[in-house]
């Protein structure tokens, strides 16, 4: 996550500069709650001092401290709700940025906006990983994933507008035209015919993919099929961030177009 870089960026500003950019200070005493699970999510937070506990469905899943960020992806989505309860373990300080100021930031402070967007993509990847884990726990498929052939290197001429596809993706709804163009320029269109594998378990995790059209299914092993991932879904982000091998095989349910984004 790039929140440490965002932390350094804020640390280099004085209170007046931070306030002008919409960052509001928040202080919590030990035992005080920042927000409850299920509450409307209208802002993101950056921790500058202290320690906080993150609890989901009554179970503590992590403890965070200075440099950590909370709610990045929520700030990009309308009508999103908090996925956990966050409580201070000791006296703590944070900065809060509301969604409306974030929308303004894409034009007034693109450097900071880019850092927040990067952190949101990482958060979205973690969310996808959790969704996949739960889906694999309750789903089965009699067909072993490695039976599917790899997608061919050649592809038909695309008949879709990839820029419009990016505009429809929830995470990028408020991104400026320049940011969308930059993403498109950095991406490579990939076509995966129905029943073919985009990548296999064990492949190097050298890129991530945004589904522009169609549906992909992730298969971890024989009898383990994940949820269908349709238009706007992010696939393979964790492998790109960590450099780890692919932990699943991605198979097209129908003909699919994706945008491949590498580490550059």
Secondary structure, DSSP 8 states (H G I E B T S, - for coil): -THHHHHHHHHTS-HHHHHHTT-EEEEE-TT-EEE-TTSB--EEEEEEESEEEEEETTEEEEEEETT-EE-HHHHHSTT-B-SSEEEESSSEEEEEEEHHHHHHHHHH-HHHHHHHHHHHHHHHHHHHHHHHHHHHHH---SS-GGGS-B--S------S-HHHHHHTSGGGTT--HHHHHHHHHHEEEEEE-TT-EEE-TTSB--EEEEEEES-EEEEEETTEEEEEE-TT-EESHHHHHH--B-SSEEEESS-EEEEEEE--
